[in-house]
Amino acid sequence: MYQIPDDGRHGRLDALAAVITNRLTLHLQEGLAISKIREGSVHSMKLIIAIVAILVAGGVGYAMWPAASHTPADTAAASLEAGVLEDVLVPETLSQNAQIGQLGYDAKCSACHGANAAGQDGVAPPLVHIIYEPSHHGDEAFQRAAAMGVRGHHWPFGDMPAVEGVTRGDVTMIIAYIRELQRANGIN
């Protein structure tokens, strides 16, 4: 080993060596810490990618899984007698508003939507269907459809034109009739 002559500078060289050693040690420690952070980040990123992949696969699987309930497509495909799309149970009694609504429905709606809102194959959908439950198609949706028509979006029947000659009051009574039919058929 090389010996440094003792000329008074030896103490300064020891101090300098100590400073350099300390800085190198700190630098190495920082490098190791950064390396561990990167390893942690890579591990976290891999975990996030795996979770996202599982969620995407689950979503695709859910979307592709066959449903047990009626959908517009299989309701239309499996139409009942004489083109009727739903088997509608009619309650024995209707409220006064629903009775008035039935008259309006028969006059303005049944030509397309069928007797008792059961729908007609190739013409118009049944209104006694889970799609038209109050939480999905509220009363105002019926009002707007009658007043302005509606673009087809659940069924393959095309767009519904506005209904000529009905007032908001008429549609309110028709809605009362449809809602009572829905409740009698388990649609709340």
C-alpha positions, 0 to 999 in steps of 0.5 A: 500500500502506498504511504502518504508522507506526513507533511501536515497535509495528511490530515486534510487528505484524510478529511477529503477522503472521508468527505468523498467516501461519505458522498459516494456512500450517500450516492449509492444509497440514493441509487439503491432507493431509486432502484427500489422505487422503480422496482415498486413502480414496475410491480405496481404497474404490473398489478394495475395492468393485471386488474384492468385486464381482469375487469375488461375480461369480466365486462366482455364476459358479462356482455356476452353471457346469455340473459334469461330475461326477455329482451326486445330481440327475443320478444320480437322473434318469439311473437305470440298468436296473431303477431302479439308480442307480450301476453298481457294480463288485464286487471279486472278493474281499472281506476277511473283515470285508467278507464278514460286512458283505455278509451284514448289508448284504443283510439290513438295507440292500439293501431300500432301498439296493439290491444292492451299495449301488448305490441304487434310483431313488425309494427310497434313494441309492447308498452307492457314490458320491463323496458317501459317501467317507470324508472326507465321510461318515466311518464314524461317520456310518454308525453314527449313521444306522443307530442314529438315522436321518438327515434327508435332505440330499443326495438327494431321497429323504427321511429315513432311519429308524433301522435296527432290530436292528443293533448297532455291531459289525454296522454296523462290518462293513457299513461294511467292505463298503461301503468295499471296494465304494467302493475298487473303484470309485475312491472313496477 
